[in-house]
Amino acid sequence: MRTLYFRRLITTVLVGVAPRRPHSELASMISHSVVEPTISDFYSSYLSWNWPGWKLARQDGRTYFFPDGGAVQRPEQGALIAVQDASGKLIAFAARLHGKSAACYSSGFRWIQFKYDSHYRMTGAQENNGREFVYRYNTDGCLEEVEDADHHIAKYGHEGARCPTSMAIDGRPVWSAQFDESDRWRTQEASDSHTL
């Protein structure tokens, strides 16, 4: 019975993600997924309908809440809306604008408000204590800089349309990545072992 439940769940997920795959290929993927379980923090978690959305409960008591997602037009509109730990502390993402969260609230009366540009990219974040963070993008739409409240700048390097290929904080290199001829990530080198 449990295997049948997981096969239906995995079939639903795979069909939703890759509807053009032949049924025999899906069946092969499903049988391998059920036979070879992956042990992670989400092992033995329960997914249930919790009107008006979904609830994913982990064995350690942490619970994730998601919206219904049936009428979404972009993937981020079905994104996480709240997380609750085992002791009941809650972080909620509220007032969704175009699928993006306009603010994040915690049960400790702390909050962060987010700002977005016309391309739905985050351009700013302000904490309840007044600290602000600014996000800047290049003409290709890749994140180029993040400036924190203390005016430290994390700058991201780009090689063509690859986002990102390197990172420096206040001009000091942190890491760089190399890609192969098919634009697949090959290696990442840390500039300072204490940074990563």
CORLINBEL-V743376 format. One record per residue. N is the residue number from 0. RES is the residue in one small letter. PHI is phi as a letter, one per 40 degrees, with the letter a starting at -180 (none if undefined). BURIAL is # if it has 24 or more other C-alpha atoms within 12 Angstrom, else .. D_LAST is the distance of its C-alpha to the last C-alpha in Angstrom with 2 decimals. Layout:
n=<N:N>
res=<RES:RES>
phi=<PHI:PHI>
burial=<BURIAL:BURIAL>
d_last=<D_LAST:D_LAST>
//
This chain:
n=<0:1:2:3:4:5:6:7:8:9:10:11:12:13:14:15:16:17:18:19:20:21:22:23:24:25:26:27:28:29:30:31:32:33:34:35:36:37:38:39:40:41:42:43:44:45:46:47:48:49:50:51:52:53:54:55:56:57:58:59:60:61:62:63:64:65:66:67:68:69:70:71:72:73:74:75:76:77:78:79:80:81:82:83:84:85:86:87:88:89:90:91:92:93:94:95:96:97:98:99:100:101:102:103:104:105:106:107:108:109:110:111:112:113:114:115:116:117:118:119:120:121:122:123:124:125:126:127:128:129:130:131:132:133:134:135:136:137:138:139:140:141:142:143:144:145:146:147:148:149:150:151:152:153:154:155:156:157:158:159:160:161:162:163:164:165:166:167:168:169:170:171:172:173:174:175:176:177:178:179:180:181:182:183:184:185:186:187:188:189:190:191:192:193:194:195>
res=<m:r:t:l:y:f:r:r:l:i:t:t:v:l:v:g:v:a:p:r:r:p:h:s:e:l:a:s:m:i:s:h:s:v:v:e:p:t:i:s:d:f:y:s:s:y:l:s:w:n:w:p:g:w:k:l:a:r:q:d:g:r:t:y:f:f:p:d:g:g:a:v:q:r:p:e:q:g:a:l:i:a:v:q:d:a:s:g:k:l:i:a:f:a:a:r:l:h:g:k:s:a:a:c:y:s:s:g:f:r:w:i:q:f:k:y:d:s:h:y:r:m:t:g:a:q:e:n:n:g:r:e:f:v:y:r:y:n:t:d:g:c:l:e:e:v:e:d:a:d:h:h:i:a:k:y:g:h:e:g:a:r:c:p:t:s:m:a:i:d:g:r:p:v:w:s:a:q:f:d:e:s:d:r:w:r:t:q:e:a:s:d:s:h:t:l>
phi=<none:c:c:c:d:c:c:c:c:c:d:c:c:c:c:c:c:b:c:c:c:c:d:c:c:c:c:c:c:c:c:c:c:c:c:b:c:b:c:a:c:c:c:g:c:b:b:a:c:b:d:b:a:b:b:b:b:c:c:c:g:c:b:b:b:b:c:d:g:c:b:c:b:b:d:c:c:b:c:d:b:a:b:b:c:c:c:g:c:b:b:b:b:b:f:c:b:f:g:c:c:c:a:b:b:b:c:c:g:b:a:b:b:b:b:b:c:c:c:g:c:c:b:a:a:b:c:c:c:g:c:b:b:b:b:b:b:c:c:c:g:c:c:b:a:b:b:c:c:c:g:c:b:c:b:b:c:b:b:g:c:c:b:c:b:a:a:b:b:f:g:c:d:b:a:a:b:b:b:c:c:c:g:c:c:b:a:b:b:c:c:a:c:c:c:c>
burial=<.:.:.:.:.:#:#:.:.:#:#:.:.:#:.:.:.:.:.:.:.:.:.:.:.:#:.:.:.:#:.:.:.:.:.:.:.:.:.:.:.:.:.:.:.:.:.:.:.:.:.:.:.:#:#:#:#:.:.:.:.:#:#:#:#:#:#:.:.:.:.:.:.:.:.:.:#:#:#:#:#:#:#:#:.:.:.:.:.:#:#:#:#:#:.:#:.:.:#:#:#:#:#:#:#:.:.:.:.:.:#:#:#:#:#:#:.:.:.:.:#:#:#:#:#:#:.:.:.:.:.:.:#:#:#:#:#:.:.:.:.:#:#:#:#:#:#:.:.:.:.:.:.:#:#:#:#:#:.:.:.:#:#:#:#:#:#:#:#:.:.:.:#:#:#:#:#:.:.:.:.:.:.:.:.:.:.:.:.:.:.:.:.:.:.:.>
d_last=<44.82:41.07:40.47:42.62:40.67:37.33:39.00:40.27:36.93:35.11:38.00:37.74:34.02:34.43:37.58:35.99:33.09:35.10:38.79:40.01:39.25:42.40:43.23:43.22:39.65:38.59:40.51:38.76:35.28:36.42:37.88:34.75:32.62:35.02:35.51:31.86:30.16:26.40:25.30:22.67:22.53:25.30:27.56:31.11:30.35:33.38:33.79:36.86:38.70:38.65:40.74:39.72:36.69:34.64:33.09:30.51:30.71:28.36:29.79:27.72:29.55:26.97:28.80:27.81:30.50:31.11:34.06:36.91:35.70:39.12:39.85:36.44:36.47:32.72:30.03:28.25:31.59:31.14:27.67:26.82:29.05:28.27:26.43:28.24:27.04:29.47:30.75:31.73:29.18:28.91:26.67:28.77:28.25:31.59:33.88:32.59:33.38:33.56:31.29:28.63:28.29:29.82:28.57:26.71:28.53:27.86:30.60:29.72:31.20:27.95:27.46:25.56:27.65:26.47:28.12:28.45:30.09:32.90:30.54:28.99:25.63:24.12:24.85:24.46:23.71:25.54:25.18:28.38:27.78:27.98:24.37:23.90:21.17:22.22:21.12:22.62:23.28:24.70:28.10:26.78:25.35:21.67:19.35:19.24:18.23:17.29:18.83:18.32:21.22:20.50:20.68:17.14:16.63:13.75:15.44:15.06:16.85:19.36:21.54:24.70:24.27:20.83:18.48:15.83:15.19:12.77:11.12:11.87:12.10:15.55:16.03:13.10:11.34:7.62:8.17:11.55:13.36:16.82:19.59:22.89:26.34:26.46:23.40:21.42:17.73:17.75:14.51:11.04:9.95:6.91:8.88:7.45:6.18:5.89:3.82:0.00>
//
